[in-house]
């Protein structure tokens, strides 16, 4: 009797662990309609979409399209808009490490964007450094900024951390507005590009940006699926439980914050080279809000989703330009509609290990066939 009950308890425990690791959003039904499993057609469509997104060739196809864009349309307008969109993708992927992977609410991410842009701008205009040579200095400056703000404040949680990061973003902007070597309210101008490589200058900047952003997206995706990424996910789900299981939550959060700072700093270099002029209004709170909107819209913790969300946020206003003054109203309505029908984002992240999800899907298919 004891052996039988112990065996039953062990089976129930393992079933509980599997349910926790592979849990999906609960199906909440309206009163009187009942709660049931998804329709077979919807489940098959969802699995098909997931398999497409999980394909190892999808990223290569998207990156290839980005690289060949100048051959498809090399007009100045298209190249400028595409470069802006790629820089925005870089920012969204960096913030996704902080907010999506680790669950830290950062409302001042534009501060690292400004640190990268001003560091490269000052070194290139005041000291004559090539823009490529400023990237290591920008990484050091971004890490220093992360140490200054993240060291004493990452022990805070939720709203308190959001308030501190919001203040940090405003401090950086106001400081740049009042210093002489940053150009004050006028900012910096005459910032050189990244090199033309025998090409038209805007096309050369676009290709360099595309290569850097593709590598950043790949690195972020691999980082999120590794051991450190799993630690970030555990901290995001339940920080107290993660600490009880032996994870040094402060170090894990600090690592995410520094990684996000580096992404933001490099995006600042690309922005300065692309615009050739920067000023404090270019790094206001609206930037932080839009980047956070892209992460939430695409799906927090989902790298493909964040890329899609960033492209939507950056390109939709341009695609709606023919609507003139109505475009921002239409843009806002579209965002509201998307968040109502897709509250978890356009391409939400899947919880659980990929191999285990595949085994569960195959078991489900076999069960349905039998």
C-alpha positions in Angstrom: 0.0 0.0 0.0 2.8 2.4 0.9 4.7 1.6 -2.2 1.7 2.1 -4.4 0.9 5.5 -2.9 4.5 6.6 -3.1 4.6 5.6 -6.8 1.4 7.5 -7.4 2.8 10.5 -5.6 5.9 10.5 -7.7 3.9 10.3 -10.9 1.7 13.2 -9.8 4.8 15.2 -8.9 6.5 14.6 -12.2 3.3 15.5 -14.0 3.1 18.7 -12.0 6.7 19.6 -13.0 6.0 19.0 -16.6 2.8 21.1 -16.4 4.8 24.0 -14.8 7.6 23.9 -17.4 5.3 23.6 -20.4 2.4 25.7 -19.1 0.5 27.7 -21.7 -1.8 30.7 -21.1 -5.0 29.6 -19.5 -8.1 29.6 -21.6 -10.5 32.1 -20.0 -14.0 31.9 -21.3 -17.0 34.2 -20.9 -19.6 33.2 -18.4 -21.9 30.5 -19.8 -19.6 29.5 -22.6 -17.4 27.1 -20.8 -13.7 26.5 -21.0 -12.3 23.9 -23.3 -9.3 22.9 -25.4 -8.5 24.9 -28.5 -10.1 23.8 -31.8 -8.0 21.2 -33.7 -7.7 23.5 -36.7 -6.4 26.4 -34.5 -3.9 24.1 -32.8 -2.6 22.8 -36.1 -2.2 26.3 -37.4 -0.4 27.4 -34.3 2.0 24.4 -34.5 2.6 25.1 -38.2 3.4 28.7 -37.4 5.6 27.7 -34.6 7.5 25.3 -36.7 8.1 27.9 -39.4 9.3 30.4 -36.8 11.6 27.8 -35.3 13.1 27.0 -38.6 16.8 27.5 -38.8 16.5 29.0 -42.3 14.0 31.7 -41.4 16.6 34.0 -39.9 18.9 33.5 -42.9 16.1 34.3 -45.3 15.2 37.6 -43.4 18.9 38.6 -43.2 19.3 37.8 -46.9 16.4 40.1 -47.8 17.8 42.8 -45.7 21.2 42.6 -47.4 19.8 42.6 -50.9 17.4 45.5 -50.4 19.7 48.0 -52.2 19.6 45.8 -55.3 15.8 45.8 -55.2 15.3 49.5 -54.5 18.2 51.9 -53.9 16.3 55.1 -53.7 17.4 57.5 -51.0 14.1 57.4 -49.2 13.9 53.6 -49.0 17.5 53.3 -47.8 17.0 56.0 -45.1 13.8 54.4 -43.8 15.3 50.9 -43.8 18.4 52.1 -41.9 16.2 53.8 -39.3 14.2 50.5 -39.0 17.3 48.4 -38.5 18.6 50.7 -35.8 15.3 50.5 -34.1 15.5 46.7 -34.3 18.9 46.8 -32.6 17.4 48.9 -29.8 14.4 46.6 -29.4 16.5 43.5 -29.3 18.8 45.1 -26.6 15.8 46.1 -24.4 14.3 42.6 -24.9 17.3 41.2 -23.0 16.4 43.5 -20.0 12.6 43.4 -20.1 11.7 40.3 -22.1 14.4 37.8 -20.9 15.0 39.1 -17.3 11.7 40.9 -16.5 13.3 44.2 -15.5 11.1 47.2 -16.3 13.4 49.8 -17.9 11.9 53.1 -18.8 15.2 54.9 -19.5 16.8 52.8 -22.2 17.3 55.8 -24.4 20.1 56.8 -21.9 22.4 54.1 -23.3 21.4 55.1 -26.8 22.5 58.7 -26.0 25.7 57.5 -24.4 26.7 55.6 -27.5 25.8 58.4 -29.9 27.5 61.2 -27.9 30.6 59.1 -27.1 31.2 58.3 -30.8 30.2 61.8 -31.8 32.6 63.6 -29.5 35.5 61.2 -30.3 35.0 61.6 -34.0 34.4 65.4 -34.2 36.6 66.6 -31.4 39.5 64.1 -31.6 39.3 62.9 -35.2 38.7 59.3 -34.5 37.2 57.1 -37.3 33.7 56.0 -36.4 34.6 52.3 -36.4 37.4 53.0 -33.9 34.9 54.6 -31.5 33.0 51.3 -31.0 35.3 49.9 -28.3 35.2 53.2 -26.4 31.4 53.2 -26.7 31.2 49.7 -25.3 33.3 50.8 -22.3 31.1 53.9 -21.8 27.9 51.9 -22.0 29.3 49.4 -19.4 30.3 52.3 -17.2 26.9 53.8 -17.4 25.3 50.4 -16.6 27.6 50.0 -13.6 26.8 53.5 -12.3 23.0 53.1 -12.5 22.6 49.3 -12.2 25.0 48.7 -9.4 23.0 50.4 -6.6 19.5 50.1 -8.1 19.1 46.6 -9.4 18.1 45.4 -6.0 14.9 47.3 -6.5 11.9 45.7 -8.2 9.0 46.5 -10.5 7.7 50.1 -10.2 10.7 51.3 -8.1 13.2 50.2 -10.7 11.1 51.8 -13.5 11.1 55.1 -11.7 14.9 55.0 -11.2 15.6 54.1 -14.8 13.2 56.8 -16.0 15.2 59.3 -13.9 18.5 58.0 -15.3 17.3 58.6 -18.9 16.3 62.2 -18.1 19.6 62.9 -16.3 21.6 61.8 -19.3 19.5 63.9 -21.7 19.7 67.0 -19.4 23.4 66.6 -18.8 24.1 66.4 -22.6 21.9 69.6 -22.9 24.1 71.5 -20.5 27.7 70.5 -21.3 29.9 72.4 -23.6 31.8 69.6 -25.2 28.5 67.8 -26.1 27.4 71.0 -28.0 24.7 71.9 -25.5 21.2 72.4 -26.9 22.7 72.6 -30.5 24.2 69.1 -30.2 27.0 67.8 -32.4 27.1 68.0 -36.2 29.5 67.0 -39.0 29.8 63.4 -37.6 31.6 61.2 -40.2 30.1 58.1 -41.6 31.4 54.5 -41.2 33.2 54.6 -44.5 31.8 54.4 -48.1 33.8 51.4 -49.2 33.5 52.6 -52.8 29.7 52.8 -52.6 27.2 55.5 -52.2 27.5 56.7 -48.6 23.9 55.9 -47.5 24.1 52.5 -49.1 27.4 51.8 -47.3 25.9 52.8 -43.9 22.9 50.7 -44.6 24.9 47.6 -45.3 27.2 48.0 -42.3 24.1 48.6 -40.1 22.4 45.5 -41.6 25.4 43.3 -40.9 25.8 44.5 -37.3 22.1 44.2 -36.6 21.9 40.7 -38.0 24.8 39.6 -35.8 23.2 41.3 -32.8 19.9 39.5 -33.4 21.7 36.1 -33.8 23.8 36.7 -30.6 20.7 37.8 -28.6 18.8 34.7 -29.7 21.6 32.3 -28.8 22.1 34.1 -25.5 18.4 33.7 -24.6 18.5 30.0 -25.3 21.7 29.3 -23.3 22.3 28.7 -19.6 22.3 32.4 -18.8 19.1 32.9 -20.7 17.4 30.2 -18.6 18.6 31.9 -15.5 17.1 35.2 -16.8 13.8 33.4 -17.4 13.7 31.9 -13.9 14.4 35.3 -12.4 11.6 36.8 -14.5 9.1 34.2 -13.5 9.8 34.2 -9.8 12.8 35.9 -8.3 12.4 34.5 -4.8 12.1 30.9 -6.0 15.1 31.4 -8.3 17.2 32.7 -5.4 16.1 29.8 -3.3 17.3 27.4 -6.0 20.8 28.9 -5.9 20.7 31.5 -8.6 22.5 34.7 -7.7 19.7 36.9 -8.8 21.6 40.2 -8.5 24.4 39.1 -10.7 22.0 37.6 -13.2 20.0 40.9 -13.4 23.2 42.9 -13.6 24.4 40.8 -16.5 21.2 41.4 -18.4 21.4 45.1 -17.7 25.0 45.4 -19.0 24.2 43.4 -22.1 21.3 45.6 -22.9 23.5 48.7 -22.3 26.0 47.4 -24.8 23.3 46.9 -27.5 22.0 50.4 -26.9 25.4 52.0 -27.1 26.3 50.3 -30.4 22.9 51.4 -31.8 23.8 54.9 -30.8 27.0 54.7 -32.9 24.9 53.6 -35.9 22.4 56.4 -35.3 25.1 59.1 -35.1 26.8 57.9 -38.3 23.5 57.7 -40.1 22.2 61.1 -39.0 25.6 62.9 -39.0 24.1 65.2 -36.4 22.7 64.6 -32.9 21.1 66.7 -30.2 19.4 66.1 -26.8 15.8 66.1 -28.1 16.8 63.0 -30.2 17.0 60.9 -26.9 13.8 61.9 -25.0 11.5 59.7 -23.1 9.4 59.0 -26.3 12.3 56.8 -27.6 12.2 54.6 -24.5 8.5 54.3 -24.7 8.5 53.3 -28.4 11.2 50.7 -27.8 9.3 49.2 -24.9 6.2 49.3 -27.1 8.0 47.3 -29.8 9.1 44.7 -27.2 5.5 44.3 -25.8 3.9 44.3 -29.2 6.2 41.7 -30.7 6.1 39.4 -27.6 8.4 39.8 -24.6 11.2 37.3 -24.5 10.7 36.3 -28.2 13.5 37.5 -30.4 11.6 36.9 -33.7 8.6 38.7 -32.2 10.6 41.6 -31.0 12.1 42.0 -34.5 8.6 42.0 -36.0 7.3 44.4 -33.4 10.2 46.8 -34.0 9.6 46.8 -37.8 5.9 47.4 -37.2 6.5 50.4 -34.9 9.2 51.9 -37.2 7.6 51.3 -40.6 3.8 51.6 -40.0 3.9 55.4 -39.7 5.8 55.6 -43.0 3.4 53.2 -44.7 0.5 55.3 -43.5 2.0 58.6 -44.7 -0.6 59.0 -47.4 -3.2 59.3 -44.7 -1.5 62.6 -43.7 -2.8 63.8 -40.3 -4.8 60.7 -39.8 -1.9 58.3 -39.9 -1.1 58.6 -36.1 -4.7 58.0 -35.2 -4.8 54.9 -37.5 -1.5 53.8 -36.1 -2.8 54.0 -32.5 -6.0 52.2 -33.4 -4.1 49.4 -35.0 -1.9 49.0 -32.0 -4.9 48.9 -29.7 -6.6 46.3 -31.9 -3.5 44.1 -32.0 -3.1 44.2 -28.2 -6.8 43.3 -27.7 -6.7 40.3 -29.9 -3.0 39.4 -29.2 -2.3 40.4 -25.6 0.8 38.3 -25.5 2.3 39.9 -28.6 2.4 39.0 -32.3 4.8 36.2 -31.8 4.9 35.3 -28.1 7.8 33.3 -26.6 7.2 29.6 -25.9 7.9 28.3 -22.4 9.8 25.1 -22.0 12.7 23.4 -23.8 12.3 22.9 -27.6 13.0 19.2 -27.5 10.4 18.6 -24.8 7.9 20.7 -26.8 8.6 18.6 -29.9 8.0 15.3 -27.9 4.8 16.7 -26.5 3.6 17.7 -30.0 4.4 14.3 -31.4 2.7 12.6 -28.5 -0.4 14.7 -29.0 -0.4 13.9 -32.8 -0.1 10.2 -32.0 -2.9 10.4 -29.5 -5.2 12.2 -31.9 -4.4 9.7 -34.6 -5.3 6.7 -32.4 
